[in-house]
Amino acid sequence: MLKTHWKQHKIGDTYIVGDGAHASLKRQQISIMYLTSKNFKNGDLDLSKVDYISKEDYIKHFRDNSKALTKPQTDDVLFSIIGTIGEPYLFKPQDKFGLSSSVSILRPNKSVIFPKYLFYWIKGHIFQEALYGIKSGVAQSYVSLEMIRSLPLYYPPLTTQKKIAAILSGYDDLIENNTRRIKILEEMAQTLYHEWFVKFRFPGHEHTKMVDSELGLIPEGWEVTKISNACLVRDGAHARIKRQDSGIIYLTCKNFKGGDLELSKVDYISEDDYQKYFKEDSKALTKPKAGDVVFSIIGTIGEPYLVQPQDKFGISSSVSILRPYQNILSYNYLYYWIRNRIFQDALNAIKG
């Protein structure tokens, strides 16, 4: 039940709803960014792979005075409506890009709704569950503008909206700062690893004898071998396991990125299926345990993750498990070796 000072409306009651260009625009190497649903992720823009259009096409298809709302402006809330549905982004003053029709534009009545409040509302479970309910009733992963207009919007007075947005924004800033620090520490670890175990400039290396190997000079006592001689190598379940809305996390290759788990879009399986397909004593070694290094072997190949003691998940056959022999190899060493350029180059050479 809503508090008495909160109101309940539909998105279409307080927002102008539009989407990007429906025209087939010619892509080019550089100029104005042209974003699609794939470029929206975790409340931000993912520009790792982006298309571009000409300035002429941008001016033609994204006009300020257009009757159809196709050109985003500051404080518009954008979110993906095809494919990965429901990923929001708050348009900033410095932003300049065109949008495909796979992205919706929500322009608020600012006298009623604070834009950043809507951004967080879209990320919230009430909106996302309503959105999921709509998209589960259509054949393809697609949400129309009429569907968007019908989605719920609960909101308090404007002053309360601003307070809510400020609190949530503060947490987001803290998370971003910590994420940045973690990235810096990770880069430092990678640099140290490369210095010590690739360039062999570890403490005391000046007094270490170097000997020949198939990879060139290595420190005396070191060995060059194949992964299979130092680890058990297996992969996840080959069975077609039924997915459900909650339960045990079930990871595929898409859930591995940057040495960590990407859990913004994740599948689930039942506890019964987890116990059936991921057994401790299985000869097939499908159940990861702490100290295993798992990495993607289909799609985005070579993204590793070091399994932690608190982790509990199943993995598909698109993910490999490497379990190092304890008397030969450290799991931390193996994890950083997989992330190292030498391993990644060898992997790229195999996959062509």
C-alpha positions in Angstrom: 0.0 0.0 0.0 1.3 3.5 -0.9 1.8 6.2 1.7 -0.9 8.9 1.5 1.4 11.5 0.0 2.5 9.2 -2.8 0.7 9.1 -6.1 0.3 6.2 -8.5 0.2 6.9 -12.2 1.2 5.3 -15.5 4.4 6.4 -17.2 2.4 7.9 -20.1 0.5 10.2 -17.7 3.6 12.3 -16.8 6.0 11.6 -19.6 6.3 12.2 -23.3 7.5 8.8 -24.7 9.4 8.4 -27.9 12.2 6.4 -29.4 15.2 6.7 -31.7 15.3 6.8 -35.5 13.4 4.1 -37.4 15.4 4.8 -40.6 18.2 2.6 -41.8 21.2 4.9 -41.3 24.5 4.3 -43.0 27.3 3.5 -40.5 30.8 4.9 -40.9 34.1 4.8 -39.1 33.9 8.0 -37.1 31.7 11.1 -36.6 28.5 11.2 -34.4 28.0 8.2 -32.1 24.8 6.1 -32.9 23.7 4.0 -30.0 21.5 0.9 -29.8 20.2 -1.1 -26.9 23.5 -3.0 -26.6 25.2 0.3 -25.5 23.1 0.6 -22.3 24.3 -1.3 -19.3 24.2 -1.0 -15.5 22.8 2.5 -15.6 25.5 3.8 -17.9 26.8 3.7 -21.4 28.9 0.8 -22.7 30.9 2.3 -25.5 33.3 -0.7 -26.0 31.6 -1.3 -29.4 29.9 1.7 -30.9 28.6 2.7 -34.3 28.9 6.1 -36.0 26.8 8.1 -38.4 27.5 11.2 -40.5 26.8 14.7 -39.2 24.4 15.1 -42.1 22.3 12.1 -41.0 22.4 13.2 -37.4 21.0 16.6 -38.3 18.4 15.1 -40.6 17.1 12.4 -38.3 17.6 14.0 -34.9 16.0 17.5 -35.0 15.1 19.6 -32.0 11.8 20.7 -33.6 10.7 17.2 -34.7 7.1 16.3 -33.8 8.3 12.8 -33.0 10.5 12.6 -29.9 13.8 11.2 -31.4 16.5 13.5 -30.1 17.4 13.1 -26.5 18.0 16.2 -24.3 19.4 16.8 -20.8 17.4 14.9 -18.1 15.7 12.6 -20.6 15.7 9.0 -19.3 16.7 6.5 -22.0 16.3 2.8 -21.8 16.6 -0.2 -24.0 13.4 -1.7 -25.4 14.8 -4.5 -27.7 17.1 -7.3 -26.7 18.5 -6.4 -23.3 15.3 -4.6 -22.2 15.1 -2.2 -19.3 18.6 -0.8 -19.0 18.2 3.0 -18.2 20.5 6.0 -18.7 20.0 9.6 -17.7 21.0 11.9 -20.5 23.7 14.4 -19.5 24.4 18.0 -20.8 27.7 16.9 -22.5 26.1 13.9 -24.3 25.7 14.0 -28.0 24.6 10.9 -29.9 21.8 9.5 -32.1 19.6 6.7 -31.1 18.2 3.7 -32.9 14.6 2.6 -32.4 15.8 0.0 -30.0 16.0 2.7 -27.3 13.1 4.6 -25.7 13.2 8.2 -24.7 11.2 9.4 -21.6 10.9 13.2 -21.2 9.4 14.1 -17.9 7.1 16.9 -16.8 9.7 18.4 -14.4 7.1 20.2 -12.3 5.9 16.7 -11.3 8.8 14.3 -11.7 12.4 14.7 -10.9 14.3 13.0 -13.8 16.9 11.3 -11.6 14.1 9.8 -9.5 12.6 8.3 -12.6 16.0 6.8 -13.5 16.1 5.0 -10.1 12.5 4.1 -10.4 13.2 2.3 -13.7 16.0 0.4 -12.0 13.8 -0.6 -9.1 12.1 -4.0 -8.8 8.5 -2.8 -9.1 9.1 -1.3 -12.5 11.3 -4.1 -13.7 8.8 -6.8 -12.6 6.0 -4.9 -14.5 8.3 -4.7 -17.5 9.2 -8.4 -17.3 5.5 -9.2 -17.1 4.8 -7.3 -20.3 7.8 -8.6 -22.3 7.1 -12.2 -21.2 3.8 -11.9 -23.1 5.3 -11.1 -26.4 7.1 -13.5 -28.8 10.3 -11.5 -29.1 12.3 -9.4 -26.6 10.6 -6.2 -27.6 8.5 -3.6 -25.7 6.4 -1.1 -27.7 5.9 2.6 -26.8 2.3 1.9 -25.9 3.5 -0.8 -23.5 5.9 1.6 -21.9 3.2 4.2 -21.4 1.1 1.7 -19.5 3.9 0.8 -17.0 3.5 2.0 -13.4 5.0 5.0 -11.8 4.7 5.6 -8.0 6.1 8.9 -6.7 6.0 11.2 -3.6 6.2 15.1 -3.7 9.0 16.6 -5.7 11.1 17.5 -2.6 11.0 13.9 -1.4 11.9 12.6 -4.9 15.0 14.8 -4.8 16.0 13.5 -1.4 15.6 9.9 -2.5 17.6 10.5 -5.7 20.3 12.3 -3.7 20.7 9.3 -1.3 20.8 6.7 -4.1 23.2 8.9 -6.2 25.5 9.1 -3.2 25.7 5.3 -3.0 26.3 5.1 -6.7 29.2 7.6 -6.5 30.7 5.6 -3.6 30.4 2.3 -5.6 32.0 4.0 -8.7 34.9 5.3 -6.6 35.5 1.9 -5.0 35.3 0.2 -8.4 37.8 2.7 -9.8 40.2 1.9 -6.9 39.8 -1.8 -7.4 40.6 -1.4 -11.1 43.8 0.5 -10.2 44.8 -2.2 -7.7 44.1 -4.9 -10.3 46.2 -3.1 -12.9 49.0 -2.8 -10.3 48.8 -6.6 -9.7 48.9 -7.3 -13.4 51.9 -5.0 -13.8 53.7 -6.7 -10.9 52.9 -10.1 -12.2 54.3 -9.2 -15.6 57.5 -7.8 -14.1 58.1 -10.9 -11.9 56.8 -13.8 -13.9 57.1 -12.7 -17.6 60.1 -10.4 -17.6 61.6 -12.3 -14.6 62.5 -9.1 -12.8 61.5 -10.5 -9.4 63.4 -9.7 -6.2 66.8 -11.3 -6.4 66.7 -11.9 -10.1 70.2 -10.4 -10.5 71.6 -13.5 -8.8 69.4 -16.1 -10.6 70.9 -18.2 -13.4 68.9 -18.2 -16.7 68.6 -21.4 -18.8 67.3 -22.1 -22.3 63.7 -23.3 -22.9 61.3 -23.6 -25.8 60.1 -20.2 -24.9 63.5 -18.7 -24.6 65.6 -18.0 -21.4 63.8 -18.8 -18.1 65.1 -18.8 -14.5 66.9 -22.1 -13.5 64.4 -24.4 -11.8 61.4 -23.0 -13.7 59.5 -25.3 -16.2 57.6 -24.8 -19.4 54.6 -27.2 -19.7 51.1 -27.5 -21.0 48.1 -26.5 -19.0 46.9 -30.1 -18.9 50.1 -31.2 -17.1 49.5 -28.7 -14.3 45.6 -28.7 -14.0 42.6 -30.8 -14.4 40.7 -29.3 -17.3 36.9 -29.8 -17.6 33.8 -27.8 -18.5 30.3 -27.2 -17.1 27.1 -29.1 -17.6 26.2 -30.3 -21.1 22.6 -31.0 -20.2 19.8 -28.6 -21.2 18.8 -27.4 -17.7 15.5 -25.6 -17.2 15.8 -21.9 -16.3 13.6 -20.2 -13.7 13.1 -16.8 -12.1 15.1 -17.5 -8.9 17.1 -20.2 -7.3 20.8 -21.2 -7.9 22.8 -18.9 -10.2 23.6 -20.6 -13.5 26.5 -18.9 -15.4 27.3 -19.0 -19.1 30.2 -17.4 -21.0 28.4 -14.0 -21.1 28.7 -13.7 -17.3 32.5 -13.4 -17.3 34.2 -10.1 -17.8 37.4 -8.3 -16.7 38.4 -11.0 -14.3 35.1 -10.9 -12.4 31.5 -12.1 -12.7 28.9 -10.0 -14.7 25.7 -10.6 -12.9 23.4 -7.9 -14.2 21.7 -10.5 -16.4 21.8 -13.9 -14.9 19.9 -17.2 -15.2 18.8 -19.4 -12.4 18.2 -23.2 -12.0 16.4 -25.2 -9.2 18.2 -26.6 -6.2 17.3 -30.1 -7.4 18.9 -29.5 -10.8 21.9 -28.0 -9.1 22.4 -31.1 -6.9 21.7 -33.4 -9.9 24.2 -31.8 -12.4 26.9 -30.4 -10.1 28.0 -33.1 -7.7 31.2 -33.0 -5.6 32.2 -36.5 -6.5 31.4 -36.2 -10.2 34.1 -37.7 -12.5 33.1 -35.1 -15.0 34.2 -32.3 -12.7 31.3 -29.9 -13.5 31.1 -28.3 -10.0 33.5 -25.4 -9.4 35.1 -25.1 -6.0 37.2 -22.4 -4.2 40.6 -22.1 -5.9 39.3 -23.3 -9.3 39.9 -20.9 -12.2 36.9 -20.8 -14.6 36.9 -19.0 -17.9 34.7 -18.6 -21.0 35.4 -20.8 -24.0 32.5 -19.8 -26.2 31.7 -16.2 -27.4 33.9 -13.8 -25.4 36.7 -16.4 -25.0 39.4 -16.3 -22.3 37.6 -14.2 -19.6 38.7 -15.9 -16.3 37.4 -15.8 -12.7 38.9 -17.2 -9.6 36.2 -19.1 -7.6 35.8 -17.8 -4.0 34.9 -19.9 -0.9 31.4 -18.1 -0.7 30.5 -18.8 -4.4 27.7 -21.2 -5.2 26.8 -21.5 -8.9 26.4 -23.9 -11.7 28.1 -23.4 -15.1 27.2 -24.3 -18.6 29.5 -26.1 -21.1 30.5 -22.6 -22.4 32.7 -22.3 -19.4 35.9 -24.3 -18.7 37.1 -25.3 -15.2 40.8 -25.4 -14.4 41.7 -27.1 -11.1 45.5 -26.8 -10.5 47.4 -29.7 -9.0 48.4 -28.3 -5.6 51.9 -29.7 -5.7 52.6 -28.0 -9.0 50.7 -24.8 -9.4 49.2 -22.0 -7.3 45.7 -21.0 -8.2 46.5 -17.3 -7.9 49.4 -17.8 -10.3 47.2 -19.7 -12.7 44.5 -16.9 -12.6 47.0 -14.2 -13.5 48.7 -16.4 -16.1 45.4 -16.8 -17.9 44.9 -13.0 -17.8 48.4 -12.4 -19.1 49.1 -11.4 -22.7 51.2 -14.5 -23.5 48.3 -16.9 -22.6 45.8 -14.7 -24.3 47.9 -14.4 -27.5 48.3 -18.2 -27.5 44.5 -18.6 -27.0 43.8 -16.2 -29.9 46.1 -18.1 -32.1 44.2 -21.3 -31.4 40.8 -19.8 -32.0 41.9 -18.1 -35.1 
